[in-house]
Amino acid sequence: MRFLSFLALSFLLISPAMAQSTAMDTVAKQAYIVDFETGQVLFAKNENERMPTSSMSKTLTGYVVFQALKDGKITLDQEFPVSEKAWRMQGSKMFVPLGGMVKVEDLIRGMLIQSGNDATIVLAEGIGGTEDQFVEAMNRKAQELGMKDSHFMNASGWPDPNHYSTAHDLAILGRALIHDFPDQYRYDSEKDFTYNNIKQGNRNPLLYVNIGADGIKTGHTDDGGYGLMGSAVRDGRRVIMVLNGMASMEERTQESVRLMEWALASFKNTAIFTAGTKVADAPVVMGMERSVPLVVDQDLKITMPKMADASVKAQAIFKGPLEAPVKAGTQVGVVRVELPNMQPIELPVKTAKDIPALGFFPALMEKASRLIFGENITPAPAAATTP
């Protein structure tokens, strides 16, 4: 028998359609804004459209570099040689010296703050042996992270028709970078870096306004326009934003500040469940107790607008009655949270405690009663049982 247990819940709620109408539109050709904690989409425009990723590609390069640091394959003080290929690389530069040796930490800063293509190649060659081998690791990592519509041909984001990603995939990357490497992520927030007596500033416009921004990376190509991966925190709530296809640096500045301020100011996160919340009582047969509590074993939060009202419905769905013995922590169903204009969210529901089986004679009596009166007969009370 399939049981449904309805829970009365009422919360404020955001849906993607509501979010998009509230934010109106953007001149960016591609855009994607999500809440870092809940993963809920606050705004989306052409989010799955393939686009040149320009220097935003260096975020994935940074992820692979940070993983190598974490795994002990390299150290921050380690020095890598500057090849002629790296030295001759055009575009944004850190100005590494031909034939010189540069510390990994300086190269990281040169890549993420100055967006140096030369620094990026030195890192790729130092870790991968060749840039091509490093790029193979980048593509493997992209697939592991779930960036299914992305492909990288180089470490720097240099234009190539087969080098692309999407706003959606870059948002996945941004969330993973901050979650997996919170200490190393600090490099993305540094406003300037001086190397070889040359001081250069971070191109991320969000870092220069009082908005709580701490990263992530900008980019530009003639074909793709001006882009930005941004992140900011306000009142403990973080937002990830990806914009691309803007016509100028000024337009990138205006749109990124406007949309980030909206995403930070207009929404809040509210808990629906906390781990251990009881959502139903499942009937039990052949057990020392007639029922067992069902609980969720993880927290659930949703991102909602501060000024909107909508209902949230939750129901526990499981097959029953359960037959003893019942072991605590056994998943027996799900709790489904239904949100207007959004896909339902489902969490596993598990038994909260052990329910021992009846002793031999009480079990025999209950089996006989079930045969006579039907399968759904109420189980015998625990007090009537014996070992």
N, C-alpha and C positions, 0 to 999 in steps of 0.2 A: 504494500500500500504506500502511496506517495503522500507525504504529509507536507502541508504548507503552514508555516507559522508567521503571521503578519505582525510586523512591528510598527507602531505608530511613531513616525518621525516627521518633523517639520523644520526645515532649514532654509536659509537663503541659498540660492544656487545660481551658478553661471553656466551658460552653454556656449559653444563656439559661435553659434549664430548670433546670440545676444552680444557676445564680445565684439564681433566684427562690426555690428551696426553701431555699437557704442563708440568704437575707435574710428568709425567711418572708413577712411581708406588711407593709403599711403602711396607716394610717388615711386617708392621702391618697386621694382619689377617682381621680386620674390621677398616674402617676409614670413617669419614664424616666431611666435612668442609663447613661451611655456613657463609655468611655475616649476621651479627647481624641485621642490619637495613632492608635489602631487603628480607632476607630469601633465597636468591639464593644460589644454591649448587655450590661450587667451586671444590669439589673433593668428590668422593664416591667410596667405595669398600666394598662389602658385607655389606652394611649399614643396611639391614633388617634381617641380620642373627642373630639369638638368641645367646647370649654369657653371660658368668658369668660377673656380674658387679662389683664384689669385693668391695673395699672401695669407688668406685665411687657412690655406693648406698647411701653413707652418704650425697651426695648432695640433694637427695630427703628428707632424714631425716632432713637436715638443712632447706629445704623449709618449711616443716611442723612446725618445731620449730619457724621459723621466722613468719609464719602465726599466731601461737599462741601468739607471742610477739605483733604483730600488732593488734590482736583482744583483747588484754588486759587480756588474760587468764593466762599469766605468766609475770614475770619481769626479767630483767637481774640480779638484786640483790637477787632474790629469791633463796633459797637453796633447793636442792633435796637430799634425803638420798641415800647412797650407799648400795645396796643389796648384798647379797652373790653371787647371779648370776652375777651381774656386776663385782664384785671384782675378781671372778674366771675366767672371760672371757679371753681367750687366744688371740694370735695375737698381733697387735699393741696396746699399752696401754698408758694411761695417768697416771696410777698408783694412782687411787683414793683409799682412805683408807676405809677398811671394816667398816661399821657402821657409817662412817663419813657423814658430810653434805658439799655439794659443790655448789658454786654459779653457776647459769645458764650460765653466761657469761664465766666463766672458763671452764665449760663443753663444750660450743660451740667451744671455742678455742682448747680444748683438742681433740674434734672430728674432726674439720676441718684442724687444723695445724698438730697435732701429729697423726691424724687418729686413735685415741684411741677407740677401741671397747668397753672398759669399760665405758668411758664417754658417748658413744652413747647409751648404755643400760640404764644408769642412766637417761639420758634425756627422752628416750622412756618411761620408767616406771614412771617418774615424771609427764609427760604430759598425757600419755594414761592410767595410772593405772597399766597396764601390757605391756610388749613389744608386745604381740600378738594384743592387742587392738590398740596400736600405729601403728602397721604394717597395720591393716585394714584401718586406716586413710591414710597411705602412698599409698596404692593401689587405694583408692578412688581418691586421688589427682592426681595420675599418669593418671588415666582415664580422669579426668577433663582436664588435660593439653594436652591430645591427644596422650599419650604414649600407643598406642594400642597393642604393642607387648612386653609389660613388665609385670612382676609379681614379687612381693617381698615377701619373707618369714621371713625376719628379718630386723632390723634397721641398722645393721652394714655392710651387704654384705658378711657375713659368708657363705662359700660354701654350697649350697643346690641345688639339681637338678631342683627344681621348682622355683628357684630364678634366674631371668634372665632379660635382656633388650636387646636393640640393639643400635648401634652407632647413628642411626637416632633418636631414642627416647631420648637418653641421650643428644643429641644436642637440642631437644625441651626443655628438662629440664633446660639445661644451659641458653638458651635464656630467659626462664620464670623466672629463679632465678634472673638474673641480671635486667630484666625489672621490676619485681614486688617488689624486695627488694634491691634497689641500695645502701642504707645505710648499711644494714647488710652484703652485699656482701663483704665489706672490710675485713672481717675476713679471707676470702679465699686468700688474698694477703699477709698476715703476714708470715714472713719467719721463725719465731721461737716462742716458748712459754715455759716459765718455770713454773712448778708447783711442789710443794713439793720438791723444790731444785733440780729438774731434768729438764734440758734444752734439748728440742728436736727441730729439724728443720723440716720445711715443705719439703716434698719429691717432690714437683712440680719443675722439672728442669727448666721450663720456667722462674721462678721467679729470677733465678740467672744469667740470661743473659740480656743484654740491648736490649730488644725486645718489650717492652711495655706491658708485660704480667702482669695480676693481678688476676689470678686464673686458674682453678677452683679446681680440685681434681685428685689425682692419685689413683691407685688401683693395687692389684696383688693377683692372686690365682694360684695354680699349674695348674689347668685345663684351666683357661682363659689367663694366661700369664700376662704381664705387660701392664697396661692401663693408659690413661690420658684423662681427660676432661680439655681443656685449653681455655683461652680467652686472647686476647691482643688487644690493641688499638694503632693505628698510624694515625696521622693527622685527628683525630676525627672519624675514621672508625674502628669499632670493628669486630673481627672475632671469631667465635666459632669453636672449633676443638675437635673431639673425636677420639682417637686411642685406639686399644686394640689388644692383642694377640702378643705382642713383647716378645723376648726371654730373655731380661735382662734389668737392669736399664740403662746400657750404651746405649743399642739399643733404649730404650724409649727416652733417652735424645737426641740422635742424630736425630731420626726421628721427634720428636716433634719440635725441634728447626728448622730443615730444612723445614718442611712443613708449620709451622707458618710463618716463614720469607717469604716463597714464597707467601702465601696467603695475607700477609700484603703488600708486595712490588709490586706484579704483577697486582693488580686490583684497580679500583676506582669506586665510585658511581656517577652516573649522573642522573639529574632530567629529566624526560620526560614530566611530567605534574606537575603543582602546582595547589592547590585548587583554583577554580574559573576560570581556563582556559577554554575559549570558544572552542568547538570542532565542532559545526555545528549550522545552523539555521534551525529550523523546521517550515514548512509552517503551517499556522493557518487559519481555516475557521470560519466564523460566529463571528469574533473578531474585536476589534478596531484596531488591527495591523495585517499585513499579515504574520508575522513570529515571532518566539520567539527564543532567543539564548539558546543553550544547553551547559551546563558546567559540568565539573567534580568537585566533592566537596571534593576531597582528593588528596594528593600528590602521585606521582608515581616516584620511582627511580629504576634504574636497576644497577646491578653490572657488570662492563665491564673490560676486560684486558686493560692495558695501551698501549699495542702494538698489536692491531688486528683491522680489519676493517670489519664491516658487517652492513647491512641495517636493519632498524626498520620501519615497516609499521603500521599505526594506522587508524582505520575507525570507525566512529560513526554509529551505527545501531539502527534504531527506526522505529516505525510504524507511518504513517501520511497520510494525514495532521491531525494535532490536532484540536479539536473543542473547541472553546471558550465557557464558560470562562476557562482560563488556570491559574492555581495557581502556584506561584513561589515555587520551591523546589520539584516539582513532578517528580519522576523518569519515564522517557518515553522510555528508552533504555539503551544501553551500548556503551562504546568505547572499541574496541578490539585492543590490541597491539600485533602484530605478530612478534615473534623473531625467527630467524633461529635456528633450532634444539631444540626448546623449546616449551612447551605448551603455547598457547596464554594467555595473561593476559587481563582480562575484568574488567572495572570500570563502575559503574553506571553513566549515564548522566541524568542531571535534568534540568528542566526549570529554567531560570535565573530570570524571573520576571513575574508578573501578566499580563495577557492579558484579559481585560474585554470583555464581550459579546457585540455585536451590540445592538442598541436599537430596538424597535419593528418593525418599518417600514423598516429600512435598513436590518434587519434580514429577514423580509418577502421577500424583493426584492432579497436578495442573495439566499434564498431557492428556489425562483422561477427560478432564473438564473441557479442554479445547476440542477434543474429538466429539464430545457430546454437544457442546453449546456453540462451537465455532472457533475459528482461529483468533478472533479479536476479543476474546474474553479477557477481562481485567486480570492481571497476574495476582497470585496469592500474596497477601501482605507478608512483609519480612518477618514480623513477629511470630507468624505461624510456622516458620521453617525451623528445621533442625539440622545439625551438622550431618 
